[in-house]
Amino acid sequence: MHRRQFTGARKLDLNDRVQVRIVRKRLKISNEQLSSLVRTAGNSLAAINKEAISRRRLSLPGSRIPAADVVDPVKEVVPEPLP
């Protein structure tokens, strides 16, 4: 039996607060980032997703290693000789 699958909405309606919140949560972006994506890619959900992925790849990850002046040098412990 052939059933037609529901694909959901294909266009983002910026006036629908629920839809905007769902898209923002799914992409893990802020309101400003979403509006920038919509200006760049249009209101197609596939285009917004594609643009968000490409922007995420272009940004460099933050440095998790602290600077050298923050790290304390390791002090070597020398055991005392036995008498």
N, C-alpha and C positions, 0 to 999 in steps of 0.2 A: 504494500500500500504506500502510495506516495503522499507524504504530508509536507505541507509548506511550512518551513521553519520561520519563526519570528526572529528577525535580525535586530529589532530594536530601532531606535531613532538613528538617523544617519547625519542629521544636522543638529548643531548645538543651538538651543534657544537661550540667549543670554538673559531674557526676561524671566525665565523659569528658574527660580532660586534653587529648587531641589536638584534639577539637572546640572546646574553649575556646580553645586556642592559635591555631587557625585563624581563629576569629571575631575574636579580639583583634588579630591581625596584619592582617586584612582591614579592620577599622574603625580601626586605629592608636590603640588605647586601652589603658589599664593594667588590671590585675586589679580594682582598686577602682572604676574607672569602669565596667567591665563589670558588676560586682555591683550598682552603683547603677542601671544601665540595666535589669537584670533585675528589680530590686525595683520600678522604676517601670512598665516596659512589659510585664513578664511574660517567659515563656521562648520566645515565638514569635520566630523569626529575622527575620521581616519587621517586627515591631513594634520589635525591638531596633535594627534598621537605621534605621527611620524616626525613632526617638527620638534616636539618635546624630547623625543628619543635622540634626535640629531643634536639638539642643544646640550643634552646631558652628556653625550659623548665628547663634544667639543670642550667642555669645561674640565679643567684639570682638578683632580682630587686634592683636597686640603692636606697639608703636611701634618702627619700625625707624630712625627719625630720632633722632639723639642730641640731648640737651638743648643749649640755646644756650650754656651755660657750658662745655660740653665741646668745642665746635667752635672752633677757632682762627680768628681773623679773617684774611682774605686781605690780605697786604701788597702794595701796588702797587709795582712796580719801575719807576722812572723812569730812562730811559737818560741818560747824561751827554752834554752838548752837545759837538760836535766842535770842535777849535781852529781 
